[in-house]
């Protein structure tokens, strides 16, 4: 995978842009989405646990839940982008207009 990752650094004033391959860009985006889903999922589970009146310590010790939340976000973003749904959404929905 590293052979396909071509990184070109372009300097414009004080901003450095990195031009990377499609797979590299999607992987970074998917990683960010995975972390976002993980954090949001943990916060929601913590709130629900508190509302149910149960001990929430299990949330921070449950590695399977952390991995599942991260992989859900990562794979969902990666797959939806690869099959073209992200591009369709930006073209046809109000989110990108």
C-alpha positions as CSV (number, residue, x, y, z in Angstrom):
1,X,0.0,0.0,0.0
2,X,2.9,2.4,0.7
3,X,4.0,2.1,-3.0
4,X,0.7,3.5,-4.1
5,X,0.8,6.5,-1.7
6,X,2.4,9.4,-3.6
7,X,2.6,12.5,-1.5
8,X,3.3,15.8,-3.1
9,X,3.9,18.9,-0.9
10,X,2.7,22.2,-2.3
11,X,3.4,25.4,-0.5
12,X,1.0,28.3,-0.9
13,X,1.9,31.3,1.3
14,X,1.8,29.8,4.8
15,X,-0.3,26.7,4.1
16,X,1.1,23.4,3.1
17,X,-1.2,21.1,1.1
18,X,-0.6,17.4,0.8
19,X,-1.7,15.8,-2.5
20,X,-2.2,12.1,-1.8
21,X,-3.7,9.2,-3.7
22,X,-7.4,8.5,-3.5
23,X,-6.9,5.5,-1.2
24,X,-4.7,7.5,1.2
25,X,-7.3,10.3,1.4
26,X,-10.2,7.9,2.0
27,X,-8.2,6.0,4.6
28,X,-7.5,9.2,6.5
29,X,-11.1,10.4,6.3
30,X,-12.3,6.9,7.4
31,X,-10.0,7.0,10.3
32,X,-11.4,10.4,11.4
33,X,-14.9,9.1,11.0
34,X,-14.1,6.0,13.0
35,X,-12.7,8.0,15.8
36,X,-15.7,10.3,15.7
37,X,-18.1,7.4,15.9
38,X,-16.1,5.8,18.7
39,X,-16.2,9.0,20.8
40,X,-19.9,9.7,20.1
41,X,-20.8,6.1,20.9
42,X,-18.9,6.2,24.2
43,X,-20.6,9.4,25.2
44,X,-24.0,8.2,24.3
45,X,-23.5,4.9,26.1
46,X,-22.2,6.7,29.2
47,X,-25.3,9.0,29.2
48,X,-27.7,6.0,28.8
49,X,-25.9,4.1,31.5
50,X,-26.2,7.0,33.9
51,X,-29.9,7.4,33.0
52,X,-30.4,3.7,33.7
53,X,-28.6,4.0,37.0
54,X,-26.0,1.4,36.3
55,X,-22.3,1.5,36.9
56,X,-20.6,3.0,33.8
57,X,-17.1,1.7,34.5
58,X,-17.5,-1.2,32.1
59,X,-17.6,1.3,29.2
60,X,-13.9,2.2,29.6
61,X,-12.8,-1.4,30.0
62,X,-14.8,-3.0,27.2
63,X,-12.2,-3.2,24.3
64,X,-14.6,-5.0,22.1
65,X,-17.1,-2.1,22.2
66,X,-14.3,0.4,21.4
67,X,-13.1,-1.7,18.4
68,X,-16.7,-2.3,17.2
69,X,-17.5,1.4,17.3
70,X,-14.3,2.4,15.5
71,X,-14.6,-0.2,12.8
72,X,-18.3,0.7,12.2
73,X,-17.4,4.3,11.4
74,X,-14.2,3.4,9.5
75,X,-15.8,0.7,7.3
76,X,-19.1,2.6,6.8
77,X,-17.2,5.7,5.5
78,X,-14.7,3.7,3.4
79,X,-17.3,1.4,1.8
80,X,-19.8,4.2,1.1
81,X,-17.1,6.3,-0.6
82,X,-15.7,3.4,-2.7
83,X,-19.2,2.5,-4.0
84,X,-19.9,6.1,-4.9
85,X,-22.6,6.9,-2.4
86,X,-20.7,9.8,-0.9
87,X,-20.2,11.4,-4.4
88,X,-23.9,10.9,-5.2
89,X,-24.9,12.5,-1.8
90,X,-22.8,15.6,-2.5
91,X,-24.3,15.9,-6.0
92,X,-27.9,15.4,-5.1
93,X,-28.5,16.4,-1.4
94,X,-28.5,19.6,0.4
95,X,-25.5,18.7,2.6
96,X,-22.9,19.8,0.0
97,X,-24.8,22.6,-1.9
